[in-house]
Amino acid sequence: MVDRLRPADPEFIGKYRLLSRLGEGGMGAVYLAEAPDGRPVAVKVIRPEYAHDQQFRARFRSEVNRARQVPPFCTAEVLDADPDHETPYLVVEYVDGPSLNEVVAEGGPLGGGSLHGVAVGVASALAAIHGVGVIHRDLKPRNVLFALGIPKVIDFGIARPLEPTSFHTRAEEVIGTLAYMAPERLDPETDRLITPAVDVFAWGAVVTYAGTSRTPFGGDTPAVTAARILTQPPRVGDLPPYLAELVGAALEKEPQNRPTAPELLDRLLVSGAPSAPPLPPELRREAEAAQQSGRYRTGEHQRPRGRRRVAVIAAGALVVAAGVAAGIGLRDDGGAADDRTSQAAQPGPAATASESPAGPTFFDPLSTDAAFGVQTGDAGACAVKKGLVVTAKDGQTMMCGEYAHLVFPPSQNIGVRATLADARSCATIRFRATADEGEADYVTSGYQVSVCADEVRLTSTVAAVGDPIATARRPTSVGSPHSILVVTTDRGAKVSVDDTPVLEGELTESNLLSGRVLLGAEPSGDGRAKVTFTDLRLRSGTDPAVPPAPAFATGDAQLTAGVWLLYEAHQQAIVEQAEYVTGAEYCRRYAVASTSPKCAKTTVPVYSGVRVALPVAAGVKYFDYRNLPASCLDPETHAGKCGVSRAVFSVMGDEFDPWAALVTIRAGRVVAVAHLDYH
């Protein structure tokens, strides 16, 4: 339903001109707006009372960053956001169609292909959402919209000021939301254990509503509905048998007994499923893209098999395949295509690129202050001298890591080498750190591993209050480096030192689902602490060998890349292999719906997902094309070929972050950078 703007509504939010109201909820109002290019978009504006809450702003910023990583497979694409606006706002793709709630209310229960399409579309969206470490938390028929018959899930993973269980809303809204809530959401103790399984439960309830016009546990009051969710079997009516079986599995009381969203999708798409009607071609393309894309691969490719064998293949083929599988090329000294590139692009072993984890990877030898910057503060200092050297003052914990561009999903592994200066020093690794750079408490929230001379600890820290999870007595010598590996999943973490497992513990904080990684030092008692870190390897997923470090991290190469950081004065760079394709090619290649805004873009970057911190050579050369494009632009590479000064090169204008460049690397050092003509 669309309503006129109210007198108090602004004319613009940021650069978006408001046209009408689409709805209003506990968090704020949603407007139909016009983007500067004339495209209609939906803008969610946060209520002023929450805009003044700095903790809410930080959470909003963090969760928007994660939501922007969700691919547009049966979801409304997140286009823009401004957490620092007077009233923070979020901009998403406008889906011009009715909600599932409206469709069922007006036309009655769905059946046949329509019902099957809802089941597949919502499962596809959840597979994509969960693939980047996001949990929807409020899936219901009102958040499933139809665009040209294709279901799209909206309103996922963004901070909400109140959990629905608080009942601080109108009675009909409580009942409407409560009916789709998993049992663990209704218990204050287990609500801290929220996992993607809550969305799978909601999927079962949504599909039941779509096929019967009733929720599986609905009652006349919130108390009755809650009691049925906790104690009664679901009422699934006359759903088709194949669907009733899946819905029943999704509505299991225990979250560990429910299938995952990818497993739901696998079973819905399995060839020859009895009584499953055919899908519209466009919906099947979207579902299969969510199922089969390299970052969100499910099905047979996730079933147990020889991971050691996979890692060996990756070492031989994926050195460049993380980007090359999408067409990214490396060049040797003569500019010819690297033989390894052409081999990796062939069918066969390069297909193991699908084993790449769903999320970012970052390699940093810690030889420059690229990601873990030099700084001093009340708690201590961070410096770079043959590694990242962290010193903590008496009784303080000093954390380093100002690079805020990488947010890791729940499944992650962290590898680093650490040297304790003395018996009082503990090496600390903070993961799922949720606050952003610049926030007063940006180092205080997250899980933390501490490796000390006599013990190893795992704790959770929320708002500066530490909560012990697990402790193990173990001697760690001082003055020599030790390898530390932390492997995390949705529910737990395992810590190894020098390839020996030391401890494991549960991760149960509901607001620490994903986040950044920080390195630091703390004293085991009174006094100061000093720790030196080297060879940092941050990977999404639980396999510490996949993907391997790319060859250019230590060798020679020339590659197209997104450059996240290039700072000659401190001899540091952060690059990520990339390919730049037209929007039409992007949508064709990844089976994205033709209605996606990306399809109309002139250029869409396809990033490898692997970022590498590299030192910059003294006397690095810069090449540009913008002053004389007719003679300074190489038509084959789209790269500038006229040498310019650093001052001329550094005028970036309106180019994006990361900006596109042709980067030349020798022995793992950046020796030349050329602007690419991609806008």
N, C-alpha and C positions, 0 to 999 in steps of 0.2 A: 504494500500500500504506500502511495506517495502523498504527502501532505505539503501544503504551502509552507514557506518559511514564516517564522513568527517575527514580530517586530523586533524582538531582542536578538535575533540571530544575526551574526555578522554577514557582510557581503562576500568577504574572502576569508579563507583560512590558508595562510601561507600564500602560495601562488595559485590556489584553486578557488574558482568562483563558485559559490554555493547556489544551487538551483532550487532544491526542495528538500524536504525531510523524508528519509526512508524509514526511520524508526528511532526508538529511544529505549535505553535499558539502564541497568544499575551503574554501568561504568561511564556512560555518556550518550551522546546523540550521533546518529549516522545520517549523513547527507548525500544526496546525489549532487555531484559537482562537475565542473568542466575544467579539464587540465589545460595548460597553456596551448597545447596543440589541438584543442577542440574535442578531444576524446572524453566521453563520459567516464567518471570514476566514482567510487564510493569512498567517502571520507568519514572516519570515525574520530570524533573529537571528545577528549576526556573531560569529565566534569571538573569545574574549577576547584572544588574542594579537594580533589585528588591531585590536581596540578601543583598544589602547594606542598605536597608531601614528597620530600626529596627521596625517601626510600622507595616510594611508588614510582617516581620518575626513573630511578636506577633500574628497578625491576622491569619497567616498561621498555626501557632502552635495550636491556639484555635480551628480553624475549622477542622484541621486534627483530633484532639481529638474527636470532635463530629462525624466526618465521620467514624471513626473506630468503633463507636457503632452501625452503620447500619448493620442489619443482611443480610446475603447473599441470599435474596429472589429476584431473577431476577435483581441482581446488581453485579457488579464486586467488589469482596471483597477487602477492604483496608488491606494490609498485614504489612506495615512498613512505617516509615517516620523518617526523621531527620531534624527538623527545624533549628538546630544549625550547620549543615554542611556548608562548605564554599559557596556552592550553595545548598540551601535547596532542598530536594527531597521527593517524595511520591512514594511508591511502592504499586501497586494493582495487583490483579489477571489478568493474561494475557488471554484475550478472543480471541481465534483463529478462527475468522470468520469475514464475511463482515459486514459493517454497513448497516442500513436501507436505507441510502442514496444511497449506491452502489447497493443494491438489487433492488430498484425501478428504478434507472437509467439504469440498465442493463436488467431487465426483465419486466418493466412496473408495473402498479398498482397491489397491492395484492388484493385477494378476498377470500371469504369462510373462511376456517379454518385458513389460513395464516394471514389474516387481523384480525380475531378475536383474534388470538394468540398475535399479536402485541398490541392490545388494552388491553388485560388482563395482559400481561407481564409488560408493562410500568406502568399500574395502580398498579400492585403488588409492583413494585420497589418504586413508589412514596409513597404508604402506609407505606412501611418499612422505607423509608428515612424520611418522615414527622413524623413517630412515635418516633423518637429520637430528634426531634426539629431541623432537618436540612432542608434547602430549596435548591433545585438543582440550580435554577437561570439561567441555560443555557441548558434546555432540547431541543433537536433538533434531526433530523434523524441521524446525524453524531455521536451522543452520544448514539445511540441504536445499539448494536452489536448482532450478532447471533452466539451462540455456540451450535452446534448440533441441530439447529432449535429453541433453546430457546432464546428469546430476553433478553439481559442484558443491563441495563443502567449504563453508566460510567460517570466519571468526575463530581460527585455531591458534592455540598456544600463546595468546596475548594475556598479559597480567589482568587479573580481576581483583577489585578491591575487597570483595567478600566472597567466601566460598558459599555455594548455594545451601549447604547444610546449616548455615547460620539463620536461615529463614527470615533475613532482613529484606523482605520484598513482599509483593502482593501475594495473596493466597493462591490464586490461579497460576502465578509464575512459579511458586514453590512446587506445586503439584506437577506442573509441566516439566520442570527441570528434574525434580526428584525421581520421576518415573524412569529416567534413563541413567540413574546413578548406580554404580556397582556397590555391593555390600561393604567393601572396605572403605568406601567414602563416608559411610554412615557411622563409623566407629571412630571416636577421637584418637584412639590409640593407633589403629591401623591406617587411618587417613594419612599418616606420615609416610606410609609405604607406597604411595601412589606410583603406579607404573603404567606403561601403555596398555596394560590389560583392562584398565577402566574404560578406555575407548572401545575395546573389543566388546565389552559388555554392553556399552551404549549402542554399538552397531547392531547387536542382537535385538535390542529393544526397538530401535528405529525400523529395522526390517519387519519386525512383528507389527508395528503400527502401520507400516505401509501396506502390509498384506491383509490386515484384519480391521483396521481403523481403531484398534484398541492397543494399549500398552500391556506388556505381559504381566505386570504386577500392579496395575492401577487400582486405586481405592478411592473412596469418597473424601478422605482426609489425608494430609501428609503422614500422620501417624500410621494409618492403615496401610498406605503404600509402602512406607519404610518397613513395617513388620512383614509384609509379603515378600519384599526384596530379600530380607534377612532369613526368612524361614520357609517360604512356600516355593514349590516348583513353578516354572513359568507357564503361562497360558498362551500357547502359540496358535490356537484356532485351527483352521484348515489350510495352513501353509503347505505348499508342495513338499512331499516327503524329503527330497534332497535338501531343501532349504530348511525345513523344520529340524533336521539333524544338525546342520551347521549352527542354526540359531540356538538350539539347546546346548551345544558345546560352548558357544560364546557367552551364554548366561549361567555358566557354572558359578557356584558361590565362591569357590577358591580361585584366586587369580591365576595360580600356576597351572590350573587344569584347563584354562581357556587356550584356544589356538592363538597364535600371533596374527596380526593383520596380513602379513605376507602369506601365511599358511591358509588363511581364509581365501585369499585371492587365488592361490594355487588350486584349491579345491573347486572354486567357482569356475575357473577357466579350463579345468582339465578336459581334454578332448573326449567327447562321447559321454559326458556325465548324464546319467539317466534323467529324463524328463526336463533337463535344463534347456530352455528355449534359446534360440540364437540371439546374439547381440547385434545392435546396429553397428555398422563398420567403424564409425568414428569412435564410439565408446569402446569397442574392442581394441582399437589402436591405442587409445589412452591407457586402458587397463594393461595391455601387454607391454607398453612402454614403462609403466610403473613396475611391472613384474620383471622385465628383462633388461632394463637399462643397466649400464655397468655399475652405477653407484647403488642401485636398489635391487640388484639381482636376487631373486628368490627361487623357489622350486628346487629342481634336482641339484642346482649348483651350490645350495647351502647344506645339503645333506652331508653327513660325515664322510670324509675320504682322506687320503694321505696328505695331510697338511705339509709334511716335510717335503714330499714330492712337489707339491704346488710351489713351495718356497724356492726349490731348486730351479724349477722352470722359470719362476719370476726373475731369479737372479740372472738367467740367461737371456730372457726376452723382454722383461719389463723395465730394464734400466732406462729405456726411452719410451716404452709402450704406454706408460701412464698418460702421456700426452699424444704419442704418435698414433695410438689406435684411433684417435679422432682426426688424424691427418696432419699432426704437427711435425715439422721436419727439423732435423739437426743437420749441420753442414760441417765438413772437415775443413782443414786449412785452405784447400783449394776452392771451397765453395760448392763442391759436388755433394750430392746426397750421400750421407753416411750409410755404409753397407748395413750396419746394425739397424738403421731406421727402416730400410727397405725390407729387411728380413722380418722385423717385428710387425710390419704392416700386412704381412701375408697371413692367410688362414692358418690355423694350427696353434702353436704355442702361444701366440699373441692373444688368443682368445682368453687366456688367463687374466687379462686386464679386467674381466668381470669380477675377479676376486678382490679388486680394490675395495677398501672399506668405504662405508657410507659416511663420509665426512672428510675434513682436511687432514693433511700430513705436513709436518714441518721439520726440516733438518737444519741444525745450527751448530757448528763446531764451537761456538762461543768465543771465537777469536776476535770478534768485533762487537761493539755495543749496538748491534742492529735491533734485536728484539728485546734484549735485556739491558736497558740503557744505564749509563753512568749516572749516579745520583747520590746525594747525601741527605740525611734527614735526622730527626730526633732519635730514631731507633738504630741508625748505623749508616752504612754506605755500600754502594755497588760500584765496582770498578772492573776494567778489563785489562788483565796482564797475564798472558799465557793461560787464558781462561777467564771465566766470570768469577771474580773474587768478591765474596759477600762477607762483610764484617758486621757484627751485632754488638751494641753497647751492653753494659751491665744489665742483666735481667730482661733484655728486650729481644723481640723477634724482628729481624730485618728481612723483608721480602723484595725481590726484584722482578721486574717484568712489566714495563709500561706499554708494550706493544698490544693494542686492544683489538686487532683485526681478526684474531682467530678464536672461535668458540668451538669447543670440542663436545661431541655427543656423549651420552652415558658410557657407551662401550669405547674404551680408549686404552692405549698403552703408552707409558712414559719411560724412556730409557735415558740415563745420564751417568756420567762418571763424576764422582765426588771425592775430594780429599779433605779430611778433617785436619785442621792445623794442630789441635791438641786434644786432650782427653775431655775438656769441657765443651768442645764444639759439637753441635749437631747439624747435619745437613737436612734441610726441610724442603719438601715438594708440596706445594699447594695446588690442588686440582679442583675442577668445578667451581672456581672462584667466580662469583656472580656479579659483583659490583664492577663498574667501569672505571677506567682511568679518570682521575680528576675528582672522583667522589672521595669524601673524607675518610670513608671506611672501606676503600676499595681492596684492601688486603686482609680484611677481617672475616669474610664469609667464604667458606669452602671446606673441603676435606683436606687433611694434612698428614703426610708421612714424615716422620722424624727419624733419621738414622744417627744414633749416637754411638759413643765408644763402647757402651755396655748394654744397650738395648735399642729396639726398634719399636716405634709407636705409630698407631693410626688413630686419628681423632677427627671429629667434626667441629667446625667453628662457625657459629652463627651470631652475628652482632657482637663479636669479640668474646663470646662465652664458649670455652672449649668443653667438649664432651668426649671422654675417652671411649674408643671402640674396641681396640685390641692392643696388647703389649706383649713383646717377646724378648727374653733375655738373650743377647747375642753379642760377642765381642767383635768390634770392628777396629782394626789398627789405625793409628794416626800417621800422617806424613806420607801416605801412599794412596793412589787412586783406587776406588772401589766402584764397580758397576752396580747401579740400582735400577730395578725394573718394577714398575707399578702397573698392573693390569686390572682394569675395572670393567664391570658389566652394569646392567641396570640395578642390580641388587647388592653387589659386593665388590671387594677389592682384594687382590693378592699382591704381596710384596716379596721380592727376591733381592738378595744381596750377593754379588759375585756368583750368579747363576744358581744359588741355593735358596729354595723357598724358606721364608722366615715366618710370615704370619698372614692371616686373612681375616676379614671382618665384613659385616653387613653395612651397606650404605642406605640409610632409611630416611634422611631428611627430605621432605617433600618439596622444598624450595631449592634444593641443590641437585638439579637434574642434569645440568651441563654447564660449561663455563670455560674459563681461561686456565692457563697453567702458570704458576709463579715459582721461582726458586729462591731459597733464602737460607739463613743461618739463625740459630738460637743457642744460648748456653744451656747445658744440662742442669746447671744450678746457678750459683752466683758467678759473676765475672763476665768476661767478654767471650765472643765466639768468632771463628773465622773458617770459612769453607771455600774451596775452589772447585768450580764445576767446568766440565768440558764435554764435548760430543753429545749434545742434546738431540734426542730423536722423539718427536711427538707424532703418534699415529692414531687415527680413528680405527676402531676395531680392536680385537684381542690378540692378533697375530703380530709379534714383534719383528717379523721378517717381511711383512707385506704392507706396503710396497717397499722394495729396496731403495737405498739412496740412489738418485740418478747419477749417471756417469759424469755429468758436467760439474758435479759438486767438487770433484778433485781433478777432472781432466780438461780436455779441449772441446769446444763446441761453439756453434753459432745457432741461435734459436729465437723464434718469435716468443715474446713473453709479456705478461703483465708485470710491470715494475711497481712494487708496493713501496719501495724505499730506495733512494739513491742519494747518498750523502758522501761526497768526495772528501770533504774535510776530515771526516772520521773514518774514511776508507771502508764504507759499509754499503751493502745493497741487500734487498730481499726481492727475489724474482720468482715467477711462477709460469711455467710453460703454458702457452695458450695458442689457440687458433681463432681467427676472426672470420666469421662467415656471415652471409646475408641472413636476415630474419627468415626469409622464405626457405633457405637451405637448412637453417636450424630446425624449423618446424617439420620439414620433410624428414630430416635425418633422425630426429628424436620422436617422431609421431606425435607432436604437439598439435592440439586442436587448432584449426586455421583461424579461429576467432581469437586466439591469444594475442595480446598486444605485441608480443615479441616478433610475431610473423611479419609485422609491418615495418620493423626497424631496418635501417640501412645496414647496420653491422651488429652482430651479437657475438660477444666473446665466449669461447668454450675453454674453460680453464681446466688444467690437469688435476687440480686439487692438491698438488705437491708444491709447497713453497720452500725455498732454500735461501738461507742467509749466506752471502758470499762476500769475501773481501774485495775491495776495489783497488786495482793496481795504481801506483803512482803514475801520473801522466796519462790517465785514461783519456781516450779520444771521443769526441762528440760529433755526431753528424745530424744535419737537419735538412729540411726541404722547404720550409714555409716562406722564406724570403724570395726564392726563385724556384717555384714548383716545376716549371717547365723543364729546367735543366738539372735540378737537384733532387729529383724523385726517381728512384729506380723502378721502372714499370713492372719488373718481375717480382721484386720483393716488397714493393710499396714502402720502401725504407728511404730515408734521407741519405744522400751520399756526399753532401758538401760539408766539409769540416767547419765547425764553428767553435766559438769560445764557450766556456761553461756558462757565462752570464747570458749569452744569447740562447743557449740550449735550455736553460732553466726557466725561461718564460713559458709556462705551460698553458696559459690562457684558460679556456673552459674545458680542457680535456679531463677525462675521468680518472678516478683513482680506483684501481691501478691504471696507469697509462701504458699504451702499447709501444713496444720497442723491439728492435732487432739487436740482440745482445751477443757480443763476442766474448768468449771465456777462454783463457789460457791457464792451464794448471790450476783450475779452480778459482781464478781471479778474473774479475771483470776488467777487460782491457779496452773495450769500445762499446758505445751505445748509440743507436740511430733511431730517431723518431719514426714511427710507422704512420702512414696516412690512413688511419681508421677512425671514423667518427660515428 
